Amino acid sequence: MHRLIRRTAVLVLLALIVPFGGASAQNIDDEVEALNTRMEDARSNHLNLIAPRAFREARDQLNDAREMLREGDKIADIREAVQEGQASLNEAMKLQDIGNVILEDAIAARSDALAARAPEFATEQWREAQDVMEDAGREIEKGDQNDARDQAREATQLYRRAELTAIRADVLGRAREARSAARSAEAEEWASKTYQDAESKLQEAESRLQGDRYGRASAREVAEAATDQFVHARDISREAQQVDDDVEENFEDARLTIEQEVARVASELNRDVSFAEGFGPVADELVAAVQSLNADRENLQESLADRQREIRRLLARVDSMDARLAELEEREQEVTAELQQRQERERTLRRARGVFGEDEAEVSLRGDEMIVRMYGLNFPVGSSEIRPANFSLLTKLQQVLREFPDAPITIEGHTDSRGNDATNQRLSDERATAVQEYLMANMSSLSSDQVDAVGYGESRPLASNETEEGRAQNRRIDVTISLP
């Protein structure tokens, strides 16, 4: 009844969603694949264990949709199956959180059993655990959490038993098969020492698994040793029985066969051995040969280690040289840049000098500054007025300044020592300011914060103020341009 109601609801929804005549095959493949993807995600989230009935219904609907798609059935019927499958998955997902809590230990035990290949090595126990796990899922779907927890605990125990059985079969299976072959060859009687040693190793491996079912690595190592000893005991038993059948006839052949095998080993070691005095001297010679080989190997390994150390040293030296080369290249680039900058400044200096006549200005470099000493810029005595006779010289100064459109500029005013200090200081300030204002008025490219004016009065003479020639040199305007 519940399924019929849900089916009817799906049909109603489809009638509302899909317009008449609008159902097409364009997206139906994608819808079926989307359901398949959700099914895979649901399985990875263990919804097949948490809600087995709902998951099975979704799987059946997916299979029906795929079959109808292959048969070319109506798109509406295929879409109905897909919608019902999606509804079943939605129902299962509502139980995911509580199911993960209830089945947490059982799911972990199941994963461990799968890793141990329990379906292969513990088939019946695995099936029993699977049945109980499904019962736990059904109880979750019914809403009976107490019974679900009881079933989950039982499933956990069954999975653990199946895991241990599978581990034993995996780790100890070959050793037990070798033991059976050794018993068939009557190795317990004819090779008792070797057989008992193998039996002890097998028991040790079983004990290790009993103490720690996750000690598979150490148990496997002991079990493999037991396998080798069982095989060894089987071969000894067969050879012993063959000799016992006719001691006088077969013993010599057996002895010669063994000598041939030992001689073959000696030949590979470049040793010519004699069995006249028995196996003892031959064994000593073979041991000596092996020791010599081991010594040679150790020497080779030591030599190889020395070479590897030398290689590492050389590589480190190469790295150091590479770093030094990179440093030198970087320095070369810096020096080249500095040289280019210096050459460019010298070219600029020559161009600036070529602008002025000898009596007009002197251009020089001082560190990162270019000094234009305006000897030809004359003011009336006691005045800061710029006369028309100086316009031509100031035009030449503007030509030089345009070479440095963004450079900071300082206009310095200087006087000779005639007159008092205060008057000379005021006069130098006014003359520097007059030049600043003239430049600002005639050069639109200059900004107000780019040009500064300062007066130094008579404090920075270039020559002696005792002569007229010296005083003429001291009365000057210096224009300082900060180079980039």
VOGU-3710 file (C-alpha; in Angstrom, 3 decimals, decimal comma):
1> mhrlirrtav> 0,000/0,000/0,000  2,815/2,371/0,976  4,610/1,672/-2,307  1,404/2,261/-4,299  0,843/5,634/-2,615  4,445/6,672/-3,283  4,216/5,544/-6,920  1,028/7,575/-7,387  2,672/10,642/-5,834  5,639/10,327/-8,182
11> lvllalivpf> 3,281/10,131/-11,192  1,451/13,272/-10,026  4,746/15,133/-9,611  5,832/14,052/-13,059  2,575/15,279/-14,532  3,128/18,681/-12,920  6,819/18,978/-13,774  6,874/17,620/-17,349  4,617/19,510/-19,789  2,444/17,518/-22,138
21> ggasaqnidd> 4,541/16,269/-25,029  7,736/17,648/-23,392  9,278/14,312/-22,382  12,287/13,681/-24,572  15,314/11,422/-24,596  17,653/14,379/-24,409  18,292/14,148/-20,648  17,052/10,670/-19,697  20,530/9,128/-20,026  21,868/11,783/-17,668
31> evealntrme> 19,082/11,110/-15,177  19,820/7,371/-15,104  23,546/8,048/-14,730  22,842/10,539/-11,930  20,947/7,833/-10,035  23,814/5,401/-10,607  26,303/7,952/-9,224  24,155/8,478/-6,138  23,987/4,703/-5,659  27,779/4,448/-5,731
41> darsnhlnli> 28,106/7,299/-3,245  25,477/5,679/-1,031  27,373/2,386/-1,024  30,631/4,150/-0,132  28,752/5,741/2,791  27,509/2,273/3,882  23,835/3,012/3,192  23,511/-0,544/1,828  24,252/-1,717/5,395  22,359/0,980/7,291
51> aprafreard> 19,123/0,780/5,252  19,301/-2,477/3,252  15,608/-2,515/2,212  15,573/1,063/0,892  18,939/0,584/-0,793  17,742/-2,645/-2,450  14,627/-0,891/-3,732  16,750/1,914/-5,193  19,034/-0,653/-6,840  16,046/-2,506/-8,323
61> qlndaremlr> 14,621/0,732/-9,700  18,023/1,587/-11,227  18,193/-1,842/-12,892  14,608/-1,431/-14,177  15,458/2,001/-15,610  18,564/0,627/-17,342  16,610/-2,294/-18,799  13,823/-0,040/-20,086  16,449/2,304/-21,541  18,025/-0,587/-23,441
71> egdkiadire> 14,646/-1,795/-24,656  13,652/1,688/-25,831  10,617/1,946/-23,548  8,687/5,127/-22,939  10,712/7,949/-21,457  7,949/8,638/-18,936  8,219/5,056/-17,574  12,016/5,291/-17,352  11,803/8,623/-15,603  9,246/7,196/-13,165
81> avqegqasln> 11,655/4,384/-12,222  14,472/6,884/-11,735  12,295/9,098/-9,565  11,274/6,154/-7,396  14,923/5,124/-7,051  15,847/8,649/-5,975  13,000/8,601/-3,435  14,276/5,304/-1,968  17,766/6,751/-1,625  16,378/9,838/0,077
91> eamklqdign> 14,593/7,572/2,546  17,841/5,698/3,237  19,827/8,897/3,720  17,521/9,986/6,551  18,922/7,061/8,569  22,594/7,690/7,761  23,589/9,578/10,926  21,968/7,222/13,436  23,078/4,211/11,395  26,709/5,289/11,461
101> viledaiaar> 26,557/5,566/15,236  24,917/2,169/15,785  26,981/0,260/13,198  30,312/2,061/13,680  32,171/-0,910/15,228  30,502/-3,446/12,932  31,401/-1,448/9,814  35,037/-1,181/10,969  35,178/-4,931/11,682  33,658/-5,655/8,261
111> sdalaarape> 36,305/-3,506/6,538  39,088/-5,349/8,389  37,602/-8,704/7,425  37,439/-7,643/3,786  41,087/-6,573/3,926  41,969/-10,023/5,240  40,069/-11,605/2,277  37,486/-13,209/4,552  34,995/-13,854/1,697  37,663/-16,105/0,162
121> fateqwreaq> 39,301/-17,714/3,207  36,377/-17,726/5,699  33,353/-17,998/3,417  30,784/-19,432/5,863  31,732/-17,107/8,712  31,602/-14,161/6,334  28,117/-15,079/5,146  26,883/-15,477/8,716  28,288/-12,054/9,650  26,672/-10,522/6,558
131> dvmedagrei> 23,268/-11,935/7,490  23,428/-10,556/11,018  24,599/-7,180/9,706  21,595/-7,049/7,383  19,304/-7,858/10,332  20,833/-4,890/12,188  20,102/-2,647/9,199  16,487/-3,837/9,063  16,041/-2,989/12,745  17,384/0,519/12,054
141> ekgdqndard> 14,828/0,931/9,271  12,088/-0,204/11,665  13,237/2,343/14,249  14,163/-0,307/16,854  17,558/0,981/17,954  17,990/-1,412/20,891  17,610/-4,539/18,734  19,791/-2,892/16,084  22,587/-2,406/18,628  22,345/-6,042/19,762
151> qareatqlyr> 22,564/-7,263/16,169  25,468/-4,879/15,459  27,461/-6,247/18,417  26,920/-9,811/17,212  27,913/-8,857/13,662  31,095/-7,227/14,983  32,100/-10,470/16,754  31,339/-12,573/13,692  33,340/-10,307/11,391  36,300/-10,441/13,811
161> raeltairad> 36,173/-14,236/13,850  36,002/-14,343/10,066  38,922/-11,932/9,889  41,070/-14,094/12,189  40,142/-17,243/10,257  41,066/-15,539/6,994  44,350/-14,278/8,409  45,241/-17,794/9,556  44,325/-19,260/6,203  46,281/-16,601/4,361
171> vlgrarears> 49,394/-16,617/6,518  49,480/-20,279/7,567  47,817/-21,936/4,566  50,962/-22,634/2,563  52,839/-23,878/5,615  50,061/-26,344/6,391  50,013/-27,532/2,784  53,791/-28,066/2,971  53,306/-29,990/6,226  50,768/-32,265/4,576
181> aarsaeaeew> 53,211/-32,969/1,734  55,970/-33,696/4,253  53,732/-36,121/6,147  52,835/-37,861/2,910  56,569/-38,361/2,354  56,873/-39,802/5,905  59,192/-36,975/6,908  58,266/-37,398/10,582  60,194/-40,690/10,515  62,898/-40,149/7,879
191> asktyqdaes> 63,724/-36,452/8,622  62,469/-36,058/12,175  64,754/-33,182/13,259  63,963/-30,993/10,274  60,273/-31,846/10,494  60,078/-31,008/14,206  61,866/-27,725/13,619  59,279/-26,840/10,948  56,446/-27,887/13,289  57,811/-25,627/16,047
201> klqeaesrlq> 57,961/-22,683/13,682  54,390/-23,296/12,535  53,180/-23,397/16,145  55,068/-20,173/16,856  53,346/-18,477/13,917  49,948/-19,663/15,186  50,761/-18,356/18,679  51,682/-14,953/17,306  48,354/-14,725/15,544  46,525/-15,768/18,712
211> gdrygrasar> 48,276/-13,042/20,702  47,827/-10,316/18,112  45,736/-10,929/15,024  47,391/-7,878/13,452  50,870/-9,354/13,869  50,619/-10,760/10,368  54,049/-9,522/9,284  56,012/-11,381/11,967  53,723/-14,427/11,782  54,127/-14,573/7,995
221> evaeaatdqf> 57,925/-14,518/8,331  57,898/-17,449/10,780  55,315/-19,331/8,689  57,479/-18,977/5,573  60,439/-20,381/7,495  58,232/-23,310/8,573  57,195/-23,863/4,937  60,830/-24,027/3,866  61,644/-26,538/6,602  58,671/-28,758/5,737
231> vhardisrea> 59,776/-28,801/2,093  63,328/-29,523/3,251  62,145/-32,384/5,462  60,097/-33,829/2,579  63,134/-33,842/0,257  65,395/-35,375/2,897  62,814/-38,058/3,568  62,524/-38,962/-0,099  66,279/-39,190/-0,529  66,706/-41,210/2,655
241> qqvdddveen> 64,050/-43,707/1,574  65,662/-44,012/-1,858  69,037/-44,835/-0,285  67,448/-47,241/2,194  65,887/-49,290/-0,594  69,324/-50,532/-1,679  72,171/-49,057/0,347  74,983/-50,792/-1,526  73,674/-49,795/-4,963  72,350/-46,293/-4,333
251> fedarltieq> 74,598/-44,762/-1,668  77,532/-44,198/-4,016  75,252/-42,660/-6,645  73,690/-40,378/-4,036  77,118/-39,356/-2,743  78,407/-38,645/-6,244  75,280/-36,641/-7,062  75,817/-34,444/-4,017  79,507/-34,046/-4,903  78,529/-32,945/-8,403
261> evarvaseln> 76,175/-30,311/-7,033  78,798/-29,013/-4,596  81,435/-29,023/-7,375  79,078/-26,932/-9,518  78,883/-24,342/-6,734  82,694/-24,444/-6,371  83,072/-23,864/-10,115  80,957/-20,724/-9,912  83,342/-19,580/-7,158  86,385/-20,375/-9,354
271> rdvsfaegfg> 87,509/-23,189/-7,059  88,729/-26,613/-8,166  87,858/-28,908/-5,237  88,642/-32,538/-4,362  86,411/-34,787/-2,292  89,215/-37,244/-1,485  89,193/-36,204/2,183  85,435/-35,794/2,436  83,172/-32,742/2,536  84,951/-30,934/5,426
281> pvadelvaav> 87,945/-29,526/3,490  85,666/-28,691/0,546  83,311/-26,788/2,834  86,268/-24,908/4,347  87,489/-23,890/0,892  84,030/-22,769/-0,197  83,604/-20,757/3,006  86,973/-19,106/2,393  85,914/-18,263/-1,166  82,661/-16,761/0,045
291> qslnadrenl> 84,503/-14,768/2,723  86,856/-13,448/0,071  83,889/-12,416/-2,061  82,302/-10,733/0,925  85,536/-8,878/1,649  85,728/-7,779/-1,984  82,137/-6,647/-1,821  82,798/-4,665/1,346  85,816/-3,053/-0,298  83,742/-2,223/-3,348
301> qesladrqre> 81,005/-0,809/-1,165  83,519/1,283/0,739  85,048/2,458/-2,540  81,581/3,256/-3,816  80,845/5,184/-0,627  84,095/7,137/-1,093  83,140/7,941/-4,658  79,682/8,997/-3,607  81,190/11,274/-0,968  83,537/12,727/-3,570
311> irrllarvds> 80,599/13,222/-5,937  78,668/14,999/-3,193  81,721/17,168/-2,457  82,102/18,037/-6,121  78,385/18,732/-6,445  78,589/21,013/-3,417  81,553/22,760/-5,023  79,617/23,107/-8,269  76,699/24,551/-6,326  79,083/26,964/-4,609
321> mdarlaelee> 80,608/27,935/-7,951  77,147/28,369/-9,435  76,226/30,627/-6,545  79,446/32,582/-6,956  78,879/32,815/-10,706  75,352/34,086/-10,097  76,759/36,617/-7,643  79,364/37,736/-10,170  76,750/37,980/-12,895  74,588/40,070/-10,622
331> reqevtaelq> 77,565/42,273/-9,769  78,418/42,526/-13,460  74,895/43,706/-14,136  75,188/46,244/-11,335  78,555/47,481/-12,601  77,206/47,634/-16,145  74,205/49,594/-14,930  76,475/51,920/-12,947  78,734/52,383/-15,964  75,777/53,096/-18,203
341> qrqerertlr> 74,464/55,563/-15,661  77,857/57,236/-15,386  78,202/57,406/-19,146  74,724/58,864/-19,436  75,556/61,481/-16,792  78,759/62,385/-18,589  76,826/62,784/-21,837  74,293/64,936/-20,025  77,108/66,967/-18,472  78,672/67,547/-21,904
351> rargvfgede> 75,327/68,594/-23,342  74,754/71,002/-20,432  78,228/72,484/-20,767  77,659/72,957/-24,454  74,612/75,128/-23,722  76,519/77,851/-21,841  79,348/80,067/-22,879  82,556/80,213/-20,834  81,571/83,478/-19,135  77,958/82,438/-18,524
361> aevslrgdem> 78,051/79,330/-16,335  80,189/76,450/-15,172  78,643/72,940/-15,075  80,106/70,207/-12,806  79,126/66,962/-11,073  79,205/66,497/-7,323  78,159/62,950/-6,397  74,531/62,571/-7,476  74,124/66,294/-8,110  74,784/68,528/-11,112
371> ivrmyglnfp> 75,875/72,072/-10,197  75,184/74,906/-12,668  77,224/77,885/-11,393  75,648/80,989/-12,982  78,575/83,435/-13,072  76,943/85,428/-15,868  73,745/86,113/-13,892  74,311/89,682/-12,566  72,072/91,779/-10,320  72,233/95,531/-9,681
381> vgsseirpan> 74,116/96,454/-6,498  71,902/95,796/-3,476  69,037/94,546/-5,693  67,374/91,228/-6,566  65,829/92,452/-9,796  66,338/90,215/-12,825  67,158/92,468/-15,760  66,262/91,730/-19,422  69,956/91,280/-20,148  69,808/88,036/-18,114
391> fslltklqqv> 66,781/86,528/-19,894  68,920/84,807/-22,509  71,077/83,131/-19,838  68,013/82,012/-17,887  66,520/80,597/-21,092  69,638/78,458/-21,446  69,196/77,329/-17,823  65,634/76,289/-18,622  66,923/74,259/-21,556  69,185/72,312/-19,200
401> lrefpdapit> 66,453/71,826/-16,581  64,120/70,294/-19,162  66,583/67,376/-19,388  65,463/66,463/-15,850  61,690/66,999/-15,767  61,104/65,426/-12,343  64,410/66,160/-10,589  64,429/68,230/-7,363  66,095/71,639/-7,908  67,666/74,004/-5,388
411> ieghtdsrgn> 68,436/77,664/-6,233  71,302/78,918/-4,021  72,065/82,626/-3,619  75,579/83,803/-2,624  77,135/87,252/-2,056  80,581/88,667/-1,421  81,619/90,018/1,981  81,000/93,693/1,386  78,227/95,061/3,577  77,011/93,565/6,851
421> datnqrlsde> 76,059/89,911/7,305  72,326/90,493/7,744  72,082/92,536/4,582  74,033/89,960/2,603  71,869/87,124/3,942  68,661/88,967/3,013  69,990/89,848/-0,408  71,037/86,247/-1,170  67,592/84,973/-0,133  65,828/87,524/-2,330
431> ratavqeylm> 68,011/86,811/-5,374  67,515/83,004/-5,040  63,765/83,537/-4,684  63,718/85,824/-7,710  65,320/83,134/-9,883  62,897/80,534/-8,450  59,879/82,684/-9,304  61,224/83,436/-12,771  61,646/79,715/-13,521  58,206/78,848/-12,145
441> anmsslssdq> 56,643/81,594/-14,265  58,352/80,453/-17,446  58,353/76,661/-17,046  54,873/75,163/-16,715  56,359/71,706/-16,220  57,824/72,616/-12,818  55,774/71,916/-9,680  55,783/74,157/-6,647  57,374/71,541/-4,410  60,058/70,679/-6,975
451> vdavgygesr> 62,049/73,937/-6,794  63,506/75,264/-3,563  65,315/78,587/-2,948  67,875/79,254/-0,218  70,305/82,077/0,501  73,734/81,564/2,069  74,868/85,187/2,167  78,666/85,456/2,330  79,096/82,137/4,232  80,255/79,997/1,260
461> plasneteeg> 82,872/81,920/-0,711  84,689/80,299/-3,630  87,584/82,753/-3,677  89,140/85,485/-1,548  87,012/88,549/-0,902  90,162/90,683/-0,783  90,264/91,114/-4,563  87,653/92,288/-7,019  88,125/89,134/-9,063  87,499/86,962/-6,005
471> raqnrridvt> 84,441/88,944/-4,962  83,045/88,580/-8,500  83,316/84,787/-8,218  81,589/84,812/-4,833  78,623/86,826/-6,135  76,725/84,007/-7,850  73,621/81,894/-8,250  74,200/78,093/-8,015  71,510/75,795/-9,395  71,742/72,272/-7,893
481> islp> 69,937/69,453/-9,768  69,511/66,127/-7,931  70,173/63,410/-10,503  68,102/60,173/-10,506
//
